[in-house]
Amino acid sequence: MSISASQVKELREMSGVGMMECKKALVETDGDLQKALDLLRANSSLKAEKKASRVAADGAVKIADNSAYTSLVEINSETDFAAKDSKFKDFAIEVANYLSNNQVYDINDLSAEFEGKRQSLIQSIGENIQLRRLVTLEVPSNGCIGSYVHSDGRLAAIVSIDADNKDLAKDLAMHVSATNPSCLKSEDMDPELLEREKSIFLAQAKDSGKDASIMEKMVEGKVKRFLSEVTLLSQRFVKDPDKSIEDLLNENDASIISFARFKVGEGIEVEVKDFAAEVAEQLQQ
């Protein structure tokens, strides 16, 4: 059966799949547009399933604002090239718009809502696409939420405070983006992380050859400095290093309720391949 260019074009617009895939599907279904679309969707699911195991450590972060809440979401692709694709960008905007109108807390719920479109995007772009992380903070009754997105769209933060001071909240979000605090105050520090750092400091102190009492003071000093660097309240404010975040909050009669920070691909282990070895492997195959 002869397949016309207009049929291929129509199926491409409906599915977002490449021209050759569309033509092949139309040939297999004797030109039946709906059956061809169903076939492409089935193939898309299979391909998406295969690509789901591939590491997606690039992408973008988006912030969705609402008068009642603010959401921060990370959407991943495998490469920067795909993250700059107009279809990926449109998908990310659509996810953000959905979050602006729907209060979602669980990334699995958000993923379920966009599963069909995600698979279609995988089919179109040819890379694994994932909705990875989501945090939603409710606007306090007596406060506000500030947000900051870096110019490259790969780093963002949101901060909730108990004061109606948008400029302060935005400055805090910018600070959190820049410094990546581990927690709000030292009491919130992960005990396992703190013990790991202490063991490192102790090993360094032992190498110094000092006696036990001096080593103990050395470790205490390093722990104190470490906590001041990674706890938000103790950090020096990036816009004015002469004051701490705690000082800044006291000046404005405010407190931080909660905060979140996403950097694209953070915590994802990416396999670094030797290019020559990879070429040799492909030649052998």
KEVOZA-17440 format. One record per residue (C-alpha): chain; x, y, z; residue number from 1. Coordinates in steps of 0.25 Angstrom, whole numbers, plus 5000, padded with zeros to 4 digits. Layout:
<'A', <X, Y, Z>, NUM>
...
% end
This chain:
<'A', <5000, 5000, 5000>, 1>
<'A', <5005, 5014, 4997>, 2>
<'A', <5007, 5023, 5008>, 3>
<'A', <5005, 5038, 5005>, 4>
<'A', <5014, 5049, 5011>, 5>
<'A', <5002, 5056, 5017>, 6>
<'A', <4999, 5043, 5025>, 7>
<'A', <5013, 5042, 5030>, 8>
<'A', <5013, 5057, 5034>, 9>
<'A', <4999, 5055, 5041>, 10>
<'A', <5004, 5043, 5049>, 11>
<'A', <5017, 5051, 5053>, 12>
<'A', <5009, 5063, 5058>, 13>
<'A', <5001, 5053, 5066>, 14>
<'A', <5012, 5045, 5072>, 15>
<'A', <5024, 5054, 5072>, 16>
<'A', <5032, 5042, 5066>, 17>
<'A', <5042, 5042, 5054>, 18>
<'A', <5037, 5042, 5040>, 19>
<'A', <5043, 5028, 5037>, 20>
<'A', <5037, 5022, 5049>, 21>
<'A', <5023, 5028, 5045>, 22>
<'A', <5024, 5023, 5031>, 23>
<'A', <5028, 5009, 5036>, 24>
<'A', <5016, 5008, 5046>, 25>
<'A', <5007, 5013, 5035>, 26>
<'A', <5012, 5002, 5025>, 27>
<'A', <5010, 4991, 5036>, 28>
<'A', <4996, 4996, 5039>, 29>
<'A', <4992, 4998, 5024>, 30>
<'A', <4991, 5013, 5026>, 31>
<'A', <4981, 5012, 5038>, 32>
<'A', <4985, 5025, 5045>, 33>
<'A', <4979, 5021, 5059>, 34>
<'A', <4985, 5007, 5058>, 35>
<'A', <4999, 5013, 5054>, 36>
<'A', <4998, 5022, 5066>, 37>
<'A', <4995, 5011, 5075>, 38>
<'A', <5007, 5003, 5070>, 39>
<'A', <5016, 5015, 5072>, 40>
<'A', <5011, 5016, 5086>, 41>
<'A', <5014, 5002, 5089>, 42>
<'A', <5028, 5002, 5083>, 43>
<'A', <5030, 5015, 5091>, 44>
<'A', <5027, 5008, 5104>, 45>
<'A', <5036, 4997, 5100>, 46>
<'A', <5048, 5006, 5097>, 47>
<'A', <5045, 5015, 5109>, 48>
<'A', <5046, 5002, 5118>, 49>
<'A', <5060, 4999, 5111>, 50>
<'A', <5065, 5013, 5113>, 51>
<'A', <5060, 5014, 5127>, 52>
<'A', <5073, 5007, 5132>, 53>
<'A', <5082, 5017, 5126>, 54>
<'A', <5087, 5028, 5135>, 55>
<'A', <5080, 5042, 5134>, 56>
<'A', <5089, 5052, 5141>, 57>
<'A', <5086, 5064, 5133>, 58>
<'A', <5074, 5072, 5131>, 59>
<'A', <5067, 5084, 5138>, 60>
<'A', <5061, 5089, 5151>, 61>
<'A', <5048, 5097, 5151>, 62>
<'A', <5040, 5105, 5162>, 63>
<'A', <5025, 5105, 5162>, 64>
<'A', <5019, 5116, 5170>, 65>
<'A', <5005, 5117, 5176>, 66>
<'A', <4999, 5126, 5186>, 67>
<'A', <4998, 5114, 5196>, 68>
<'A', <5011, 5107, 5193>, 69>
<'A', <5023, 5106, 5184>, 70>
<'A', <5029, 5094, 5178>, 71>
<'A', <5043, 5090, 5173>, 72>
<'A', <5045, 5079, 5163>, 73>
<'A', <5057, 5073, 5156>, 74>
<'A', <5055, 5067, 5142>, 75>
<'A', <5066, 5059, 5137>, 76>
<'A', <5072, 5055, 5123>, 77>
<'A', <5084, 5047, 5119>, 78>
<'A', <5091, 5059, 5113>, 79>
<'A', <5092, 5074, 5112>, 80>
<'A', <5089, 5073, 5098>, 81>
<'A', <5075, 5067, 5101>, 82>
<'A', <5073, 5077, 5112>, 83>
<'A', <5074, 5088, 5102>, 84>
<'A', <5064, 5082, 5092>, 85>
<'A', <5052, 5090, 5090>, 86>
<'A', <5043, 5077, 5093>, 87>
<'A', <5050, 5075, 5106>, 88>
<'A', <5048, 5090, 5110>, 89>
<'A', <5033, 5089, 5107>, 90>
<'A', <5032, 5077, 5115>, 91>
<'A', <5039, 5083, 5127>, 92>
<'A', <5030, 5096, 5126>, 93>
<'A', <5017, 5087, 5125>, 94>
<'A', <5021, 5080, 5138>, 95>
<'A', <5024, 5093, 5145>, 96>
<'A', <5010, 5099, 5140>, 97>
<'A', <5003, 5086, 5145>, 98>
<'A', <5010, 5088, 5159>, 99>
<'A', <5006, 5102, 5159>, 100>
<'A', <4991, 5098, 5159>, 101>
<'A', <4992, 5085, 5166>, 102>
<'A', <4998, 5083, 5180>, 103>
<'A', <5007, 5070, 5179>, 104>
<'A', <5016, 5065, 5190>, 105>
<'A', <5020, 5051, 5184>, 106>
<'A', <5029, 5050, 5172>, 107>
<'A', <5022, 5037, 5169>, 108>
<'A', <5009, 5044, 5167>, 109>
<'A', <5015, 5054, 5158>, 110>
<'A', <5022, 5043, 5150>, 111>
<'A', <5009, 5035, 5148>, 112>
<'A', <5002, 5048, 5143>, 113>
<'A', <5013, 5050, 5132>, 114>
<'A', <5016, 5036, 5129>, 115>
<'A', <5010, 5036, 5115>, 116>
<'A', <5016, 5049, 5111>, 117>
<'A', <5030, 5045, 5117>, 118>
<'A', <5030, 5032, 5109>, 119>
<'A', <5026, 5040, 5096>, 120>
<'A', <5038, 5049, 5099>, 121>
<'A', <5047, 5038, 5101>, 122>
<'A', <5043, 5032, 5087>, 123>
<'A', <5045, 5046, 5081>, 124>
<'A', <5058, 5050, 5087>, 125>
<'A', <5064, 5036, 5088>, 126>
<'A', <5069, 5038, 5103>, 127>
<'A', <5064, 5034, 5116>, 128>
<'A', <5056, 5045, 5123>, 129>
<'A', <5052, 5044, 5138>, 130>
<'A', <5044, 5052, 5148>, 131>
<'A', <5054, 5050, 5159>, 132>
<'A', <5051, 5059, 5171>, 133>
<'A', <5040, 5068, 5177>, 134>
<'A', <5039, 5077, 5189>, 135>
<'A', <5026, 5085, 5192>, 136>
<'A', <5026, 5095, 5203>, 137>
<'A', <5013, 5102, 5208>, 138>
<'A', <5013, 5117, 5210>, 139>
<'A', <5013, 5120, 5225>, 140>
<'A', <5001, 5127, 5230>, 141>
<'A', <5010, 5138, 5235>, 142>
<'A', <5021, 5137, 5225>, 143>
<'A', <5025, 5135, 5211>, 144>
<'A', <5034, 5126, 5202>, 145>
<'A', <5046, 5132, 5194>, 146>
<'A', <5052, 5125, 5182>, 147>
<'A', <5064, 5126, 5173>, 148>
<'A', <5068, 5119, 5160>, 149>
<'A', <5082, 5120, 5155>, 150>
<'A', <5083, 5126, 5140>, 151>
<'A', <5087, 5112, 5135>, 152>
<'A', <5074, 5106, 5140>, 153>
<'A', <5082, 5094, 5147>, 154>
<'A', <5082, 5100, 5161>, 155>
<'A', <5070, 5105, 5170>, 156>
<'A', <5066, 5107, 5184>, 157>
<'A', <5053, 5110, 5192>, 158>
<'A', <5053, 5116, 5206>, 159>
<'A', <5041, 5117, 5215>, 160>
<'A', <5041, 5128, 5226>, 161>
<'A', <5032, 5133, 5237>, 162>
<'A', <5032, 5147, 5233>, 163>
<'A', <5025, 5154, 5221>, 164>
<'A', <5038, 5159, 5215>, 165>
<'A', <5040, 5154, 5201>, 166>
<'A', <5053, 5161, 5198>, 167>
<'A', <5059, 5154, 5211>, 168>
<'A', <5053, 5140, 5206>, 169>
<'A', <5059, 5142, 5192>, 170>
<'A', <5073, 5146, 5198>, 171>
<'A', <5073, 5133, 5207>, 172>
<'A', <5069, 5125, 5195>, 173>
<'A', <5080, 5130, 5187>, 174>
<'A', <5090, 5128, 5199>, 175>
<'A', <5085, 5113, 5200>, 176>
<'A', <5087, 5111, 5185>, 177>
<'A', <5102, 5116, 5186>, 178>
<'A', <5106, 5110, 5199>, 179>
<'A', <5098, 5096, 5200>, 180>
<'A', <5096, 5095, 5215>, 181>
<'A', <5094, 5081, 5220>, 182>
<'A', <5084, 5085, 5231>, 183>
<'A', <5078, 5098, 5238>, 184>
<'A', <5086, 5097, 5251>, 185>
<'A', <5096, 5088, 5257>, 186>
<'A', <5086, 5080, 5265>, 187>
<'A', <5080, 5075, 5252>, 188>
<'A', <5093, 5070, 5246>, 189>
<'A', <5093, 5055, 5242>, 190>
<'A', <5100, 5047, 5253>, 191>
<'A', <5106, 5038, 5243>, 192>
<'A', <5112, 5049, 5235>, 193>
<'A', <5117, 5056, 5247>, 194>
<'A', <5124, 5043, 5252>, 195>
<'A', <5130, 5041, 5239>, 196>
<'A', <5136, 5055, 5239>, 197>
<'A', <5141, 5054, 5253>, 198>
<'A', <5148, 5041, 5249>, 199>
<'A', <5155, 5048, 5238>, 200>
<'A', <5159, 5060, 5247>, 201>
<'A', <5164, 5050, 5257>, 202>
<'A', <5173, 5042, 5247>, 203>
<'A', <5179, 5056, 5243>, 204>
<'A', <5182, 5060, 5257>, 205>
<'A', <5189, 5046, 5260>, 206>
<'A', <5198, 5049, 5248>, 207>
<'A', <5202, 5062, 5254>, 208>
<'A', <5209, 5054, 5265>, 209>
<'A', <5204, 5063, 5276>, 210>
<'A', <5200, 5058, 5290>, 211>
<'A', <5186, 5053, 5293>, 212>
<'A', <5181, 5066, 5300>, 213>
<'A', <5185, 5075, 5288>, 214>
<'A', <5179, 5065, 5278>, 215>
<'A', <5166, 5066, 5285>, 216>
<'A', <5166, 5081, 5284>, 217>
<'A', <5170, 5080, 5269>, 218>
<'A', <5158, 5071, 5266>, 219>
<'A', <5148, 5080, 5274>, 220>
<'A', <5153, 5092, 5267>, 221>
<'A', <5152, 5085, 5253>, 222>
<'A', <5138, 5080, 5257>, 223>
<'A', <5133, 5094, 5261>, 224>
<'A', <5138, 5100, 5248>, 225>
<'A', <5132, 5089, 5240>, 226>
<'A', <5118, 5091, 5246>, 227>
<'A', <5119, 5106, 5244>, 228>
<'A', <5122, 5103, 5229>, 229>
<'A', <5111, 5093, 5227>, 230>
<'A', <5099, 5098, 5236>, 231>
<'A', <5091, 5109, 5230>, 232>
<'A', <5089, 5118, 5242>, 233>
<'A', <5104, 5118, 5245>, 234>
<'A', <5109, 5121, 5230>, 235>
<'A', <5114, 5135, 5226>, 236>
<'A', <5103, 5142, 5218>, 237>
<'A', <5108, 5142, 5203>, 238>
<'A', <5104, 5156, 5201>, 239>
<'A', <5110, 5161, 5214>, 240>
<'A', <5121, 5152, 5220>, 241>
<'A', <5122, 5161, 5232>, 242>
<'A', <5109, 5155, 5237>, 243>
<'A', <5104, 5141, 5239>, 244>
<'A', <5090, 5136, 5234>, 245>
<'A', <5086, 5136, 5249>, 246>
<'A', <5090, 5150, 5250>, 247>
<'A', <5082, 5154, 5237>, 248>
<'A', <5070, 5147, 5242>, 249>
<'A', <5071, 5154, 5256>, 250>
<'A', <5072, 5167, 5249>, 251>
<'A', <5059, 5165, 5241>, 252>
<'A', <5052, 5158, 5253>, 253>
<'A', <5050, 5145, 5245>, 254>
<'A', <5053, 5130, 5246>, 255>
<'A', <5055, 5120, 5235>, 256>
<'A', <5044, 5109, 5235>, 257>
<'A', <5049, 5100, 5224>, 258>
<'A', <5058, 5100, 5211>, 259>
<'A', <5061, 5091, 5199>, 260>
<'A', <5072, 5092, 5189>, 261>
<'A', <5073, 5084, 5176>, 262>
<'A', <5085, 5083, 5167>, 263>
<'A', <5083, 5075, 5154>, 264>
<'A', <5090, 5061, 5155>, 265>
<'A', <5094, 5063, 5169>, 266>
<'A', <5097, 5049, 5176>, 267>
<'A', <5096, 5042, 5163>, 268>
<'A', <5108, 5033, 5160>, 269>
<'A', <5112, 5035, 5145>, 270>
<'A', <5121, 5024, 5139>, 271>
<'A', <5133, 5031, 5132>, 272>
<'A', <5137, 5022, 5120>, 273>
<'A', <5150, 5022, 5114>, 274>
<'A', <5148, 5027, 5099>, 275>
<'A', <5158, 5018, 5093>, 276>
<'A', <5153, 5006, 5100>, 277>
<'A', <5139, 5009, 5096>, 278>
<'A', <5142, 5010, 5081>, 279>
<'A', <5150, 4997, 5082>, 280>
<'A', <5138, 4991, 5089>, 281>
<'A', <5129, 4996, 5078>, 282>
<'A', <5138, 4991, 5067>, 283>
<'A', <5139, 4977, 5073>, 284>
<'A', <5123, 4976, 5073>, 285>
% end
